């Protein structure tokens, strides 16, 4: 799953977070603007992946080239891509294992971070999403250039290799969530006659388990387009593009809750305390970002800081071991016509 940047707070009261606020200040939690590497050049971030409070990656486009920003626990640093491309997928396992993939005029491009530099690696198809576990296991969903067939790839012996998964003939994968090589979730949809049905599978290290869902009444309501796995008893997913439904697995059964206002959604992440943050679609004319928070059996709508322009978010992710969340995007500056610039926001 899929984009992640700012200053992070560690458990130490003397450490400065990705936001630049000391831990002993203890302000009321809210979404704040976060520092970016200066000077910020035209572009936007669309992916963030966080390993721990001292390691994160953010990706996107900046200054006409690939933006790959690394958080080292103190500040964001720019790194060079093996060759320029537009990032679509990003994941990190630890300081020596991170993956990025995207496209350029030649087709798909993929790179691997070995702790010192990004190196180009082979990749099959057009990247959709990458997810990695703490044990170094990484999987990716890829698709054909013109749609149609999708496949699951697994990282093995420093290369992306096809993973065989028992799927319906007309299945399309949309998301992957990895906790370890023995705990992998994949989602998407498949055609059963003229009906589109939800697809969800779980790998326990020995076999794949299938989950069945009732058919949604709305045209685009059956695709499970995003999934995250927090623990064996807490898995979240987004079903349907517009409107979207939030799904939750508690280890025994699935529950469902429609997003407020029948809105659509882009992605989601855990809130670190049993709830979830959802990134909804919002008007391009807004001057504040919009977030939906599901906690305690109810929805709360929150906004980011007021900006001199129109912000658009691409991804968000929880900082593991905390309740802090980082989001990334691009800010269309005013007056209109000025280029977008990358920006970050943090909830803490």
Secondary structure, DSSP 8 states (H G I E B T S, - for coil): -----SB---SSTTSB-BTS-BGGG-----EEEE---SS--BEEEEEEEEEETTEEEEEEEETTEEEEEEE-SS-EEEE--SS--EEEEEEEEETTEEEEEEEETTEEEEEEE-SS-EEEE---SEEEEEEE-TTS-EEEEEE-TTSS-EEEEEEETTEEEEE-----TTEEEEEEEEEETTEEEEEEEEEETTEEEEEEEEE-SS-EEE------SSTT-S-EEEEEEEETTEEEEEE-SSS-EEEEE-SS-EEEEE-GGG--EEEEEE-SSS-EEEEE---TT-SS-EEEEEETTEEEEEE----SEEEEEEEEEE-TTSS-EEEEEEEEESSTTS-EEEEEEEE-
